[in-house]
Amino acid sequence: MAVVVADDGTSADVKRTLLPARAREGTVIRVSLGSDGRPDWSSAELDETERQRRLKAAEEQLKKMSQGDPGGDIQL
């Protein structure tokens, strides 16, 4: 089983065999919806461009957060 998290934050357990063979933690997968509104896992494809975009955005956010840290010890 794999936990798949949608863009809206909802998650679902999906049989690993339904996902593309190269899917790993952090992989972005595009999947079409069937006529019933549920994911059609047979259409699942890796989206490397989106994965790279998300990684870059996360790195930039981390860099911004670290720039505001003066460092040193916390004194109460």
Residue frames as qw, qx, qy, qz and C-alpha x, y, z in Angstrom:
[[0.000, 0.888, 0.459, 0.000, 0.00, 0.00, 0.00],
 [0.373, 0.145, -0.011, 0.916, 1.00, 3.58, -0.57],
 [0.022, -0.749, -0.457, 0.479, -0.44, 6.77, 0.88],
 [0.319, 0.404, 0.397, 0.760, -1.31, 9.21, -1.89],
 [0.093, -0.612, -0.372, 0.692, -1.91, 12.84, -0.92],
 [0.351, 0.717, 0.487, 0.355, -4.00, 15.01, -3.24],
 [0.271, 0.398, -0.015, 0.876, -3.33, 18.70, -3.87],
 [0.419, -0.652, -0.141, -0.616, -6.20, 19.57, -1.50],
 [0.168, -0.503, 0.678, -0.509, -4.48, 17.68, 1.33],
 [0.892, -0.106, 0.188, -0.398, -6.78, 14.67, 1.40],
 [0.009, -0.481, 0.870, 0.105, -5.10, 11.28, 1.41],
 [0.919, 0.081, -0.019, -0.385, -5.96, 7.77, 0.32],
 [0.527, -0.364, 0.758, 0.126, -4.39, 4.35, 0.61],
 [0.720, 0.536, -0.234, -0.373, -3.71, 2.90, -2.84],
 [0.945, -0.065, 0.275, 0.168, -2.38, -0.51, -3.78],
 [0.287, -0.650, 0.469, 0.525, 1.24, -0.07, -4.81],
 [0.475, 0.112, 0.771, 0.409, 0.63, -2.22, -7.90],
 [0.316, 0.811, 0.492, 0.017, -1.79, 0.42, -9.25],
 [0.075, -0.921, 0.143, 0.354, 0.90, 3.13, -9.30],
 [0.628, 0.702, -0.335, 0.031, 3.59, 3.60, -11.95],
 [0.921, -0.055, -0.251, 0.292, 6.57, 1.30, -11.36],
 [0.506, 0.299, -0.256, 0.768, 9.00, 4.18, -10.70],
 [0.360, -0.775, -0.116, -0.506, 6.77, 5.93, -8.14],
 [0.575, -0.059, -0.564, 0.590, 8.64, 6.64, -4.90],
 [0.289, -0.736, -0.411, 0.453, 8.24, 8.89, -1.89],
 [0.118, -0.608, 0.094, 0.780, 7.95, 12.48, -3.12],
 [0.210, 0.149, 0.737, 0.625, 6.84, 11.49, -6.62],
 [0.406, 0.363, 0.155, -0.824, 4.15, 13.64, -8.24],
 [0.241, 0.197, 0.914, 0.259, 1.57, 11.57, -10.08],
 [0.408, 0.174, -0.138, -0.885, -1.03, 12.84, -12.52],
 [0.142, 0.204, 0.968, 0.017, -4.16, 10.73, -12.69],
 [0.314, -0.194, -0.403, -0.837, -7.39, 11.25, -14.61],
 [0.452, 0.059, 0.623, -0.636, -10.79, 10.89, -13.03],
 [0.083, 0.208, 0.928, 0.299, -13.15, 8.25, -14.33],
 [0.272, -0.431, -0.477, -0.716, -16.78, 8.87, -15.22],
 [0.593, -0.595, -0.542, 0.027, -17.66, 8.07, -11.59],
 [0.140, -0.924, 0.134, -0.330, -15.41, 10.91, -10.37],
 [0.792, -0.531, 0.270, 0.133, -12.89, 8.53, -8.83],
 [0.043, -0.715, 0.607, 0.344, -9.23, 8.29, -9.85],
 [0.936, 0.338, -0.042, -0.089, -8.55, 6.02, -12.81],
 [0.545, -0.662, 0.463, 0.224, -5.22, 4.60, -11.65],
 [0.791, 0.232, 0.449, 0.346, -4.58, 2.98, -15.03],
 [0.387, 0.848, 0.126, 0.339, -4.01, 6.54, -16.34],
 [0.508, -0.825, 0.089, 0.232, -1.45, 7.45, -13.65],
 [0.699, 0.534, -0.087, 0.468, 1.74, 9.09, -14.95],
 [0.579, -0.444, -0.156, 0.666, 4.79, 10.56, -13.22],
 [0.215, 0.934, 0.140, 0.246, 5.14, 14.36, -13.48],
 [0.728, -0.132, -0.130, 0.660, 8.85, 15.09, -13.04],
 [0.182, 0.505, 0.085, 0.839, 8.49, 18.77, -13.99],
 [0.493, -0.710, -0.156, -0.477, 5.99, 19.38, -11.18],
 [0.850, -0.402, -0.207, 0.270, 8.13, 17.40, -8.72],
 [0.575, 0.135, -0.065, 0.804, 11.11, 19.62, -9.52],
 [0.094, -0.627, -0.130, -0.762, 8.98, 22.77, -9.18],
 [0.688, -0.661, -0.201, -0.224, 7.73, 21.69, -5.75],
 [0.817, -0.224, -0.167, 0.505, 11.24, 20.81, -4.57],
 [0.364, 0.346, -0.002, 0.865, 12.54, 24.22, -5.66],
 [0.344, -0.687, -0.166, -0.619, 9.64, 25.99, -3.90],
 [0.810, -0.546, -0.207, 0.055, 10.34, 24.05, -0.69],
 [0.711, -0.009, -0.105, 0.695, 14.05, 24.87, -0.87],
 [0.111, 0.521, 0.066, 0.844, 13.27, 28.58, -1.36],
 [0.571, -0.694, -0.198, -0.391, 10.88, 28.54, 1.61],
 [0.847, -0.376, -0.178, 0.330, 13.50, 26.86, 3.80],
 [0.528, 0.227, -0.040, 0.818, 16.10, 29.43, 2.71],
 [0.173, -0.662, -0.124, -0.718, 13.73, 32.31, 3.61],
 [0.741, -0.625, -0.202, -0.138, 13.05, 30.80, 7.01],
 [0.815, -0.211, -0.136, 0.522, 16.76, 30.35, 7.77],
 [0.337, 0.467, 0.010, 0.817, 17.56, 33.95, 6.79],
 [0.376, -0.722, -0.085, -0.574, 15.34, 35.24, 9.60],
 [0.857, -0.450, -0.206, 0.141, 17.15, 33.16, 12.23],
 [0.005, 0.915, -0.357, 0.190, 19.82, 35.22, 14.04],
 [0.730, 0.201, -0.601, 0.256, 21.35, 31.99, 15.35],
 [0.005, 0.415, -0.595, 0.688, 22.76, 31.53, 18.81],
 [0.198, -0.227, -0.905, 0.300, 21.13, 30.25, 21.95],
 [0.347, -0.652, -0.423, -0.525, 17.65, 31.01, 23.19],
 [0.188, 0.044, -0.614, 0.766, 17.55, 32.87, 26.48],
 [0.340, -0.639, -0.638, -0.261, 14.42, 32.89, 28.57]]
